[in-house]
Each structure stands twice: as structure tokens, then as C-alpha cells.
Amino acid sequence: MAVIEDGLGLHAVEAWVVDPNNRYEAIARALVPTTVGFILFHRAIQGEAYFGSNYMVSPRPTTRKRLKMCLHEYGHMTLHHITVPGGRDQSTARREYEAERWALAAMTAAGLTVTAAETERARRNVFCAVAEDVLSGIDADPEAAAWCGIDADDIDRWRQTYEKAKAK
């Protein structure tokens, strides 16, 4: 496993020097999944996981918010979520729901109390993924939808609105 950091070069993950005063980075280092081949740390607060190539992009987990993002991508890698260009192995909402739940559980297991704001951000992410699925003509995952407060009436209304807009 290797880490690429802000274009500064390729480093073996075993040589990932964790700031001893930063518990978030230590948590992330301890939880790196075996499915991760290498990580590109960058400055943006976003991430991507490519299970098929064992590659992920994440902010360096130096803050709580960055740790949560990194753990979310670890969730995708651990759960073998495969992103296939032009295709899907399951709904976006289902993948996002599972990765969010994995990240929140990992934070709890590491001794962090998950805040209401963190849970709400996770739910908003899944909410957007459910909407993306519905507007792409993919059946909404009922468990993911329910977790973020979307009911069947919402989904029907979105689908009808989408169909009307598409027909124009």
C-alpha cells in the first residue's frame, strides 16, 4: 500500500508518518482497509474510492471532518463498492448509505462520539444520492431513503416531476 500526498511523491503507507499530536490521523492510519492499494491525499474536502483498482482519494485526515470523509471512502473500499464507468453494481444511494453508516460506526468504535451535525451531513449526502437515483430512473433504495427521511410519496412526486420535465 502506498500514499501519494499532494503530488509530493509516492510513499509506502508503512512510512506514513502520523502526527503524534493528531488523534484523527492516528485513527485513520489504524483503520486503513486491506483493500486500499494507495491513497492520494489532497486539500479538498471530497473523496473518491475505486475499489476495482484499490485506489482512493481523500483529504488527509487531520481534522474530525476530514477523518469522517476518509472513513467514508474506507467504507466504500471495505464494502467492495465497485464504480464502473457508465454502469452501476447497485444504486448510488445504497452505496452512499452503506459507506456513511460504516464511517459513523468506525468513528464510534474508535471512541469518538458522533455528533448530530455529523449524522445530519451523512443523511443529506444519502438524500442527494436517493434523488440522483430517482432522477436517473433507478428505483430508490427503500432503506437508504427511510434513513434520510424520504418516504414513498416524496419519491413518487420526484419521479412525476422528472417525467413531466423529460416530456417537454
C-alpha positions as CSV (number, residue, x, y, z in Angstrom):
1,M,0.0,0.0,0.0
2,A,1.2,3.5,-0.8
3,V,0.2,7.1,-0.1
4,I,0.6,9.9,-2.7
5,E,0.4,13.2,-0.9
6,D,-0.4,16.4,-2.7
7,G,1.8,15.5,-5.7
8,L,4.8,15.3,-3.4
9,G,5.6,11.7,-4.4
10,L,4.7,8.1,-3.6
11,H,5.3,7.0,-0.1
12,A,4.8,3.5,1.3
13,V,1.9,3.6,3.7
14,E,4.0,1.9,6.3
15,A,6.1,5.0,6.2
16,W,3.0,7.3,6.6
17,V,4.3,9.5,9.4
18,V,1.4,10.3,11.6
19,D,1.5,13.4,13.7
20,P,1.7,12.1,17.3
21,N,-0.4,15.0,18.4
22,N,-3.2,14.3,15.9
23,R,-5.6,11.6,17.1
24,Y,-7.7,11.8,13.9
25,E,-4.8,10.9,11.7
26,A,-3.8,8.1,14.1
27,I,-7.4,6.7,13.9
28,A,-7.3,6.8,10.1
29,R,-3.9,5.2,9.9
30,A,-5.0,2.4,12.2
31,L,-8.2,1.7,10.1
32,V,-6.7,1.6,6.6
33,P,-8.5,-1.3,4.9
34,T,-6.5,-4.1,3.3
35,T,-8.5,-3.4,0.1
36,V,-6.7,0.0,-0.3
37,G,-3.7,-0.2,-2.5
38,F,-2.8,3.5,-2.4
39,I,-4.3,6.8,-1.3
40,L,-4.0,10.3,-2.8
41,F,-4.3,12.8,0.0
42,H,-5.4,16.2,-1.3
43,R,-6.6,19.5,0.2
44,A,-10.2,19.4,-0.9
45,I,-13.0,18.1,1.3
46,Q,-14.1,15.4,-1.0
47,G,-13.1,11.9,-1.8
48,E,-13.5,9.0,-4.2
49,A,-12.9,5.3,-3.9
50,Y,-12.0,3.0,-6.8
51,F,-12.3,-0.5,-5.4
52,G,-11.5,-2.2,-8.7
53,S,-8.1,-0.5,-8.8
54,N,-7.6,-0.4,-5.0
55,Y,-7.2,3.4,-5.2
56,M,-8.8,6.2,-3.2
57,V,-8.6,9.9,-3.0
58,S,-9.3,11.7,0.4
59,P,-8.3,14.7,2.3
60,R,-5.5,14.0,4.8
61,P,-7.5,13.1,8.0
62,T,-6.0,15.9,10.2
63,T,-9.4,17.2,11.4
64,R,-12.6,15.5,12.6
65,K,-14.4,16.5,9.3
66,R,-11.5,15.2,7.2
67,L,-11.4,12.0,9.2
68,K,-15.1,11.4,8.6
69,M,-14.5,11.9,4.8
70,C,-11.6,9.5,4.8
71,L,-13.5,6.9,6.8
72,H,-16.4,7.2,4.3
73,E,-14.1,6.3,1.5
74,Y,-12.6,3.4,3.6
75,G,-16.2,2.3,3.9
76,H,-16.6,2.1,0.1
77,M,-13.3,0.2,-0.2
78,T,-14.2,-2.2,2.7
79,L,-17.7,-2.9,1.4
80,H,-16.3,-3.6,-2.2
81,H,-18.4,-0.8,-3.8
82,I,-17.3,-1.0,-7.4
83,T,-17.7,2.1,-9.5
84,V,-18.0,1.1,-13.1
85,P,-17.8,3.9,-15.7
86,G,-21.2,4.0,-17.4
87,G,-22.7,1.4,-15.2
88,R,-23.6,0.6,-11.6
89,D,-23.5,-2.5,-9.5
90,Q,-26.1,-1.1,-7.1
91,S,-27.8,2.2,-6.6
92,T,-25.8,5.3,-5.7
93,A,-28.0,5.8,-2.6
94,R,-27.3,2.2,-1.4
95,R,-23.6,2.7,-1.7
96,E,-23.6,6.1,-0.1
97,Y,-25.9,4.8,2.7
98,E,-23.6,1.9,3.5
99,A,-20.4,4.0,3.4
100,E,-21.9,6.6,5.6
101,R,-23.1,4.0,8.2
102,W,-19.7,2.3,8.0
103,A,-17.9,5.7,8.7
104,L,-20.1,6.6,11.6
105,A,-19.7,3.1,13.1
106,A,-15.9,3.3,12.7
107,M,-15.9,6.7,14.5
108,T,-17.9,5.3,17.3
109,A,-15.7,2.2,17.5
110,A,-12.6,4.5,17.7
111,G,-14.1,6.2,20.8
112,L,-15.5,9.3,19.1
113,T,-19.0,10.4,19.8
114,V,-20.8,11.0,16.5
115,T,-22.5,14.4,16.7
116,A,-26.0,15.2,15.5
117,A,-24.4,17.5,12.9
118,E,-22.2,14.7,11.5
119,T,-25.2,12.4,11.3
120,E,-27.2,15.1,9.6
121,R,-24.5,15.7,7.0
122,A,-24.4,12.0,6.3
123,R,-28.1,11.9,5.9
124,R,-28.0,14.9,3.5
125,N,-25.4,13.0,1.4
126,V,-27.7,10.0,1.2
127,F,-30.7,12.2,0.5
128,C,-28.9,13.6,-2.6
129,A,-28.0,10.1,-3.7
130,V,-31.6,8.9,-3.5
131,A,-32.7,11.9,-5.5
132,E,-29.9,11.2,-8.1
133,D,-31.1,7.6,-8.4
134,V,-34.8,8.6,-8.8
135,L,-34.0,11.3,-11.4
136,S,-31.9,8.7,-13.3
137,G,-34.8,6.3,-13.5
138,I,-33.3,3.9,-10.9
139,D,-35.5,2.5,-8.1
140,A,-34.8,4.2,-4.8
141,D,-33.3,2.0,-2.2
142,P,-36.1,1.9,0.5
143,E,-33.7,1.5,3.5
144,A,-31.5,4.4,2.3
145,A,-34.5,6.6,1.6
146,A,-36.0,5.9,5.0
147,W,-32.7,6.6,6.8
148,C,-32.7,10.1,5.4
149,G,-36.4,10.8,5.9
150,I,-37.7,10.3,2.3
151,D,-41.0,8.4,2.0
152,A,-42.7,6.8,-0.9
153,D,-44.8,9.9,-1.6
154,D,-41.6,12.0,-2.0
155,I,-40.2,9.5,-4.4
156,D,-43.4,9.4,-6.5
157,R,-43.6,13.2,-6.6
158,W,-39.9,13.4,-7.7
159,R,-40.5,10.8,-10.4
160,Q,-43.6,12.5,-11.7
161,T,-41.8,15.9,-11.8
162,Y,-38.9,14.3,-13.6
163,E,-41.2,12.6,-16.2
164,K,-43.0,15.8,-16.9
165,A,-39.8,17.8,-17.4
166,K,-38.4,15.0,-19.6
167,A,-41.6,15.0,-21.8
168,K,-41.2,18.7,-22.6
